[in-house]
Each structure stands twice: as structure tokens, then as C-alpha cells.
């Protein structure tokens, strides 16, 4: 399908535009996922440092619910990736 572009006064093939948009959104999604992953890793590292400095040596860390903690960290990282 072709559309008329008023600014340049020419016909443009829409298949090329659609292909470009699809490529852009794939890149944008991959970039967002990469940012979330990096922010999550940074948040985990930050929490490990805080935990190491605040938890006494005698406390057993295996009692923690790591799945819930990871979910919370991921949500915090996701918010940082969106708003930073």
C-alpha cells in the first residue's frame, strides 16, 4: 500500500514504514528488558552490601524468602528503569 506524504510531495510504500516500526519496537522492548535486568542486578548487589553490613554473623540467611525478595527487587528495578 502506498500513501501520499504531504511534506515531500511523494508516494511512500507503507511496507517499509511498518518494517521500520516493528524493528524499532523490538529494539525498544529489548532495550527496556536490558535496563530492567541491569537495574535488578545493581539492586541485588546493593541489597547484598546492606545485608552484609546489617546482619550479624550468627543469623542464618537461609531462612529468608529469596523469591519474595527477588520479586520486590525486580519491581523496584523496573520502576527505576522506567522513570530514570
C-alpha positions as MATLAB code, in Angstrom:
seq = 'XXXXXXXXXXXXXXXXXXXXXXXXXXXXXXXXXXXXXXXXXXXXXXXXXXXXXXXXXXXXXXXXXXXXXXXXXXXXXXXXXXXX';
ca = [
       0.000    0.000    0.000;
       1.215    3.466   -0.772;
       0.401    6.721    0.999;
       0.923   10.322   -0.084;
       3.410   12.263    2.041;
       2.337   15.903    2.054;
       5.640   17.364    3.275;
       7.745   15.958    0.430;
       5.013   15.536   -2.172;
       5.742   11.894   -2.967;
       4.225    8.463   -2.611;
       5.685    6.262    0.152;
       5.472    2.485    0.374;
       3.989    1.610    3.785;
       5.628   -1.816    3.996;
       8.977   -0.114    4.612;
       7.440    2.090    7.324;
       5.824   -0.897    9.015;
       9.101   -2.825    8.898;
      10.939    0.132   10.445;
       8.331    0.479   13.212;
       8.454   -3.238   14.016;
      12.263   -3.127   14.190;
      12.108   -0.046   16.420;
       9.627   -1.602   18.853;
      11.659   -4.830   19.002;
      14.749   -2.765   19.807;
      12.828   -0.687   22.366;
      11.495   -3.807   24.115;
      14.950   -5.441   24.190;
      16.482   -2.234   25.490;
      13.863   -1.933   28.252;
      14.423   -5.569   29.269;
      18.184   -4.961   29.339;
      17.730   -1.862   31.521;
      15.477   -3.775   33.921;
      17.996   -6.626   34.122;
      20.895   -4.235   34.826;
      18.889   -2.334   37.431;
      17.861   -5.619   39.066;
      21.467   -6.779   39.269;
      22.501   -3.425   40.736;
      19.663   -3.588   43.270;
      20.658   -7.140   44.292;
      24.273   -6.065   44.732;
      23.179   -3.034   46.766;
      20.974   -5.202   48.984;
      23.783   -7.749   49.494;
      26.080   -4.957   50.670;
      23.418   -3.599   53.014;
      22.614   -7.068   54.304;
      26.276   -7.874   54.867;
      26.738   -4.741   56.929;
      23.495   -5.029   58.923;
      23.012   -8.762   59.625;
      25.024  -10.295   62.459;
      27.241  -13.252   61.578;
      25.275  -15.668   63.762;
      21.986  -15.154   61.862;
      21.200  -17.846   59.308;
      20.394  -16.305   55.921;
      18.769  -19.474   54.594;
      15.581  -18.560   56.457;
      14.946  -15.601   54.152;
      12.313  -15.819   51.465;
      14.546  -15.105   48.482;
      11.769  -15.488   45.909;
       9.720  -12.709   47.502;
      12.825  -10.582   47.945;
      13.813  -11.068   44.289;
      10.311  -10.065   43.163;
      10.467   -6.899   45.277;
      13.915   -6.063   43.937;
      12.778   -6.635   40.359;
       9.778   -4.352   40.849;
      11.994   -1.614   42.312;
      14.432   -2.018   39.427;
      11.614   -1.917   36.886;
      10.360    1.365   38.351;
      13.866    2.814   38.250;
      14.319    1.720   34.627;
      11.061    3.386   33.611;
      11.497    6.657   35.463;
      15.250    7.299   35.279;
];
